[in-house]
Amino acid sequence: MLRTLASKATLTRSARRAFSTTARRTHTPLSALSTTPEFSNSVRQGTIPAFRLLGPDGALTDDAAAQSWVEKAKEVDGDKLKRMLEVMTMMPILDQILYSSQRQGRISFYMTAYGEEGTVVGSAAAWENDDEVFAQYREVGVLLWRGYPLSSLMAQVFSTKNDAATKGRQMPVHYGSREHHFHTISSPLGTQLPQAAGAAYALKRTPGRENSCVVCYAGEGATSEGDFHAALNMASVLGGPLVYVVRLLSLSRGVQNNGFAISTPVSQQYAGDGIAARGPGYGIDTVRVDGNDPLAVYLACKEARRRAVEGQKPVLVEAMTYRVGHHSTSDDSSAYRSPTAVESVKKLDSPLHRLRKYLESLPTPLWSTEHETKVKDTSKRAILKEFSKAEKDKKPPLGYMFGDVFAPRTGDGEASELERPQREQKEELKRLIEKWGETDGWKKELEKFDGGRAAVDKW
Ligand SMILES: Cc1ncc(C[n+]2csc(CCOP(=O)(O)OP(=O)(O)O)c2C)c(N)n1
């Protein structure tokens, strides 16, 4: 089919070349013959082991078979490791402040990354800064790793006029930053997966981006969407540098599966060997890693990226971690899992604890209690400063809520003409403002928007 497509006169020369290369490269491998019917099953054949270097106490493994990876771990730059733990230390402080502010009614919604800091930051540290990231929503640590300003983060969460990515029109935590190569998060689960496959195919065909990679994050719940399968098939057939990181909510000791997509346990989502078992089925190099071991996550992702870029193909990383917080501010996880069990995971298996212990144990220690106190104080002060500022900032001009839905017809963006549904909605709002605008409630509310009621025409 690809050859037929490639012969279409409408395709450009480079597209024809890319299609025909793909068609040549992909083929069904020849099968060995068997005189008995062999039934395969990923669970029965033995589960995929999880790569781990740091134990729960932060000690490097002494397993002789792991020595080459232990050597690699020892070669990781100390400044990088220290910065990883600094960002991981900042994340729960940010989460705690924003989570409570939602409870106080100061923001509308929030999602924490408690317990998953090792997976998020360990992987973030393995990417290049211009790798294109398609995240789900729990990966703010990737942005923090890339130096995304806290002022922009707060502008998004508080929907202020300074929210450059979503202009105040998205729920909190739907970050995006062109400068940081972080594609804006969208709520419908799984949509990022085929988008990432398309982006990887585009990267493959973009001169000058030969060494870049696409990175796509998803929770295991999102992989229950059909989009996951479409994306993996597309990526494996079309190629392009791409690393899928699936956060599998599971106790990282690998003894039990205790993960949830909100309240749906993994037992109701798949019967195979996690998500990792699906990768080989699509011909994709796949690795399972202990997501609470930031060092193993870093090394596994670095290797995954190397394979993806050198082979111009997708690679799948499954990180086994555990969400110790509630799903979001709209959730109370005690309704479907025992708070005692969660507390015990927190105590027994913290990614922060593991990396801290490891850094403290190095011949030249890279971490100390004094440094941790300093990082916590500085982070908290910086977060609170931007929090207070954003809370007082105006919301975007009222008219902004109607724009950017359809492509501008006039081509000059800001001043473009609105399409009929927006024009009608705007007229309706104007009518309501005319009717109620001077009442106490409406007046107070309208003053929160940049330019007040007059800015309804600003678009
Ligand atoms: C298509 C779609 N269905 C349902 C939802 C509601 N929803 C939001 S998050 C979520 C759970 C996702 O779980 P997972 O992918 O494992 O990520 P986690 O929240 O555990 O990090 C669900 C069901 C949605 N946003 N989109």
The ligand as an SDF file (V2000), in Angstrom:
LIG
                    3D

 26 27  0  0  0  0  0  0  0  0999 V2000
  -10.3280    9.3460   26.6810 C   0  0  0  0  0  0  0  0  0  0  0  0
  -10.4050    9.6020   28.1610 C   0  0  0  0  0  0  0  0  0  0  0  0
  -11.0580    8.7480   28.9690 N   0  0  0  0  0  0  0  0  0  0  0  0
  -11.1080    8.9750   30.2940 C   0  0  0  0  0  0  0  0  0  0  0  0
  -10.5050   10.0790   30.8300 C   0  0  0  0  0  0  0  0  0  0  0  0
  -10.5780   10.3280   32.3340 C   0  0  0  0  0  0  0  0  0  0  0  0
   -9.2640   10.0580   32.9380 N   0  0  0  0  0  0  0  0  0  0  0  0
   -8.3930   11.0510   33.1620 C   0  0  0  0  0  0  0  0  0  0  0  0
   -6.9950   10.5090   33.8230 S   0  0  0  0  0  0  0  0  0  0  0  0
   -7.5210    8.9030   33.8370 C   0  0  0  0  0  0  0  0  0  0  0  0
   -6.6570    7.7940   34.3690 C   0  0  0  0  0  0  0  0  0  0  0  0
   -5.4120    7.5980   33.5910 C   0  0  0  0  0  0  0  0  0  0  0  0
   -4.5700    6.6850   34.2210 O   0  0  0  0  0  0  0  0  0  0  0  0
   -3.0930    6.4880   33.7840 P   0  0  0  0  0  0  0  0  0  0  0  0
   -2.9590    6.6460   32.3020 O   0  0  0  0  0  0  0  0  0  0  0  0
   -2.6050    5.2130   34.3660 O   0  0  0  0  0  0  0  0  0  0  0  0
   -2.3000    7.7190   34.4050 O   0  0  0  0  0  0  0  0  0  0  0  0
   -2.1200    8.1410   35.9260 P   0  0  0  0  0  0  0  0  0  0  0  0
   -3.2090    9.1240   36.1940 O   0  0  0  0  0  0  0  0  0  0  0  0
   -2.2260    6.9200   36.7440 O   0  0  0  0  0  0  0  0  0  0  0  0
   -0.8130    8.8190   35.9930 O   0  0  0  0  0  0  0  0  0  0  0  0
   -8.8130    8.8140   33.3330 C   0  0  0  0  0  0  0  0  0  0  0  0
   -9.5740    7.5680   33.2070 C   0  0  0  0  0  0  0  0  0  0  0  0
   -9.8500   10.9720   29.9350 C   0  0  0  0  0  0  0  0  0  0  0  0
   -9.2210   12.0680   30.3650 N   0  0  0  0  0  0  0  0  0  0  0  0
   -9.7990   10.7070   28.6160 N   0  0  0  0  0  0  0  0  0  0  0  0
  1  2  1  0
  2  3  1  0
  2 26  2  0
  3  4  2  0
  4  5  1  0
  5  6  1  0
  5 24  2  0
  6  7  1  0
  7  8  2  0
  7 22  1  0
  8  9  1  0
  9 10  1  0
 10 11  1  0
 10 22  2  0
 11 12  1  0
 12 13  1  0
 13 14  1  0
 14 15  2  0
 14 16  1  0
 14 17  1  0
 17 18  1  0
 18 19  2  0
 18 20  1  0
 18 21  1  0
 22 23  1  0
 24 25  1  0
 24 26  1  0
M  CHG  1   7   1
M  END
$$$$
